[in-house]
């Protein structure tokens, strides 16, 4: 079995999660081109991996065909790991996922990650359109995962169906979640775990503790590797960063209102835009966000690492102007050079 190596020396590990946000009236191709440019830049700045999300039927996000985007970004970069953050496994036949990621691994050996979640990635009607069994509750996820791992791992005696490419590739799998379910499963299987604090921070500390306390070493991973995805915006000053942060605030507000979630220009204040109950809902979703100058962001990341034991932070940054997004990721890269090392959670 593959042994996953996590060792970045003294530099704290930071990665990227991209939802491929679109501006109003913008083509998907234009938004994807910005993502490619970002991936090329963060590769140079030392980010560990570039992950792309899976969302369906959400106006303003161009990340529905996740495996296609991964191939496109991997082909435009050279060394950074590229993967899914994540593929919503119940939406897909495990064999198809294995074939897709086995093919990606064949094209870009040693650079592909397979992050897996169990959420639908869309609403009821979208689930119907995906031909998802509407009786599914998420409890079937462990069985789907086991089937998928069978297609990516060594051939088993009597195995009737194989993934070609895919069989024996051992594409690294990370479980994603926003509750204790996937934390426990990742711990039991000895897999890396990524918590989605960028939109659901309330169970972050409980899930982090569960994962570390219940982790069992495996052929894949000898000690726990916890990743935390969190909204981060870094700018020259705290005030400048808070203004840029009104773009993701507006996105979540529009999501609550069931409106398209295109990127909107920042505003000086949200007070005239949201009502009190909407503000509370948005702030609860973005409660783990780290927003401010480099000093403020450093303090925020160090606190997150102390409180959760995170080995890696997956940075989610959405701003209206591409240059502001690049500048934020550039500043976070500098911060990562000054944060205490993430340690070595490698296999033997």
Residue pairs with C-beta under 8 A, 6 or more apart in sequence:
1 153
1 154
1 170
1 219
1 220
2 170
2 172
2 220
3 219
3 220
3 221
3 222
3 346
3 347
3 348
4 172
4 192
4 220
4 221
4 225
4 346
4 347
5 346
5 347
6 13
6 225
6 311
6 312
6 342
6 344
6 345
6 346
7 344
7 346
8 48
8 341
8 342
9 341
10 341
11 46
11 336
11 337
11 341
12 301
12 305
12 313
12 336
12 337
12 339
12 340
12 341
12 342
13 48
13 311
13 312
13 313
13 336
13 342
14 46
14 47
14 48
14 312
14 313
14 314
14 315
14 332
14 333
14 336
15 47
15 48
15 49
15 50
15 51
15 227
15 312
15 313
15 314
15 315
16 38
16 39
16 42
16 47
16 49
16 50
16 51
16 314
16 315
16 316
16 317
16 329
17 51
17 52
17 53
17 85
17 198
17 229
17 314
17 315
17 316
18 35
18 38
18 39
18 50
18 51
18 52
18 53
18 63
19 52
19 53
19 55
19 61
19 63
19 316
19 318
20 28
20 31
20 32
20 35
20 52
20 53
20 61
20 62
20 63
20 69
21 31
21 60
21 61
21 62
21 251
21 261
21 262
21 263
21 318
22 28
22 30
22 31
22 60
22 61
22 62
22 262
22 263
23 31
23 262
23 263
23 264
23 320
24 260
24 262
24 263
24 264
26 262
28 62
31 62
32 62
32 69
32 72
34 322
34 325
35 52
35 69
35 73
36 72
36 73
36 76
37 322
37 326
38 50
38 322
38 325
38 326
38 329
39 50
39 73
39 76
39 77
39 80
39 82
40 76
40 77
41 326
41 329
41 330
42 50
42 80
42 329
42 333
43 50
43 77
43 78
43 79
43 80
45 329
45 330
45 333
46 333
46 336
47 80
47 329
47 333
48 80
48 81
48 312
49 80
49 81
49 82
49 83
49 113
49 314
50 73
50 77
50 80
50 81
50 82
50 83
51 82
51 83
51 84
51 85
51 86
51 113
51 115
51 314
52 63
52 66
52 69
52 70
52 73
52 82
52 83
52 84
52 85
53 61
53 63
53 66
53 84
53 85
53 86
54 63
54 64
54 66
54 84
54 86
54 87
54 88
54 91
54 117
54 121
55 61
55 63
55 64
55 121
55 122
56 64
56 91
56 121
56 122
56 126
56 129
56 130
57 64
57 122
57 123
57 125
57 126
57 129
58 122
58 261
59 260
59 261
59 262
60 251
60 254
60 260
60 261
60 262
60 263
61 261
63 69
66 84
66 87
67 84
67 87
67 100
67 101
67 104
70 82
70 83
70 84
70 104
70 112
71 104
71 107
71 108
73 82
74 82
74 104
74 107
74 108
74 111
74 112
75 107
75 108
79 111
80 111
81 111
81 112
81 113
82 108
82 111
82 112
82 113
83 112
83 113
83 114
83 115
83 174
84 113
84 114
84 115
84 116
85 115
85 176
85 194
85 229
85 314
86 114
86 115
86 116
86 117
86 174
86 176
86 194
87 97
87 114
87 115
87 116
87 117
88 116
88 117
88 118
88 119
88 120
88 121
89 97
89 116
89 117
89 118
89 141
89 144
89 145
89 148
90 118
90 120
90 132
90 133
90 136
90 138
90 140
90 141
90 144
91 120
91 121
91 127
91 130
91 132
94 144
94 145
94 147
94 148
94 151
95 147
95 151
95 161
95 163
97 114
97 148
98 148
98 151
98 152
98 163
98 166
98 167
99 151
99 163
99 164
99 165
99 166
101 112
101 114
101 152
101 166
101 169
101 171
102 151
102 152
102 163
102 164
102 165
102 166
102 167
102 169
102 171
103 165
103 166
104 112
104 171
105 112
105 165
105 166
105 169
105 171
106 165
106 169
112 171
112 172
113 171
113 172
113 174
114 152
114 171
114 172
114 173
114 174
115 173
115 174
115 175
115 176
115 194
116 145
116 148
116 173
116 174
116 175
116 176
117 175
117 176
117 177
117 182
117 196
118 138
118 141
118 177
118 181
118 182
119 138
119 178
120 126
120 127
120 130
120 132
122 130
124 134
127 134
128 134
138 181
141 181
141 182
141 185
142 185
145 173
145 175
145 185
145 189
148 173
149 173
150 156
150 159
151 161
151 162
151 163
151 166
151 167
152 163
152 166
152 167
152 168
152 169
152 170
152 171
152 173
153 167
153 168
153 170
154 167
154 168
155 162
155 167
155 168
172 192
172 220
173 191
173 192
173 220
174 186
174 191
174 192
174 193
174 194
174 227
175 182
175 185
175 186
175 189
175 191
175 192
175 193
175 194
176 182
176 193
176 194
176 195
176 196
177 183
177 186
177 193
177 194
177 195
177 196
177 207
178 195
178 196
178 197
178 199
178 200
178 203
178 207
179 203
179 207
180 203
180 206
180 207
180 210
182 193
182 207
183 193
183 195
183 207
183 208
183 210
183 211
183 214
184 210
184 211
184 214
185 191
186 192
186 193
186 211
186 215
187 193
187 210
187 211
187 212
187 213
187 214
187 215
187 216
187 224
188 214
188 216
189 216
189 218
189 220
190 215
190 216
190 217
190 218
190 219
190 220
190 221
191 218
191 220
191 221
192 221
192 224
192 225
192 226
192 227
193 207
193 211
193 224
193 225
193 226
193 227
194 226
194 227
194 228
194 229
194 314
195 203
195 204
195 207
195 208
195 226
195 227
195 228
195 229
195 308
196 229
197 204
197 228
197 229
197 230
197 288
198 229
198 230
198 231
198 288
198 289
198 314
198 316
199 252
199 285
199 286
200 285
201 230
201 285
201 287
201 288
202 284
202 287
204 228
204 288
204 308
205 307
205 308
208 226
208 228
208 308
208 309
208 310
211 224
211 226
212 224
212 226
212 309
215 223
215 224
217 223
219 347
220 347
221 345
221 347
222 345
222 346
222 347
222 348
223 345
224 311
224 345
225 311
225 312
225 345
226 308
226 309
226 310
226 311
226 312
227 310
227 311
227 312
227 313
227 314
228 288
228 304
228 308
228 310
228 312
228 313
228 314
229 313
229 314
229 315
229 316
230 288
230 289
230 290
230 304
230 313
230 314
230 315
230 316
231 245
231 248
231 286
231 288
231 289
231 290
231 291
231 316
231 317
232 289
232 290
232 291
232 297
232 300
232 301
232 313
232 315
232 316
232 317
232 328
232 332
233 241
233 244
233 245
233 248
233 289
233 290
233 291
233 292
233 317
233 319
233 328
234 241
234 292
234 293
234 294
234 297
234 327
234 328
234 331
234 332
234 335
235 241
235 244
235 292
235 293
235 324
235 327
235 328
235 331
236 293
237 292
237 293
238 291
238 292
238 293
238 296
241 291
241 292
241 293
241 296
241 297
241 328
242 291
242 292
243 266
243 267
243 268
244 266
244 291
244 319
244 320
244 324
244 328
245 266
245 289
245 291
246 266
246 267
246 269
246 270
247 263
247 264
247 265
247 266
247 318
247 319
247 320
248 286
248 289
248 318
249 270
249 282
249 286
250 264
250 267
250 270
250 273
251 261
251 262
251 263
251 264
251 318
252 281
252 282
252 285
252 286
253 270
253 273
253 274
253 278
253 282
254 260
254 261
254 262
254 264
255 261
256 278
256 281
256 282
257 278
263 318
263 319
263 320
264 320
265 320
266 319
266 320
267 273
270 279
274 282
288 304
290 296
290 297
290 300
290 301
290 304
291 297
291 300
292 300
294 331
294 334
294 335
297 331
297 332
297 335
298 335
298 338
298 339
301 313
301 335
301 336
301 339
302 339
302 340
304 310
304 313
305 313
305 339
305 340
305 342
310 342
311 342
311 343
311 345
312 342
315 329
315 332
317 325
317 328
317 329
317 332
318 325
319 325
319 328
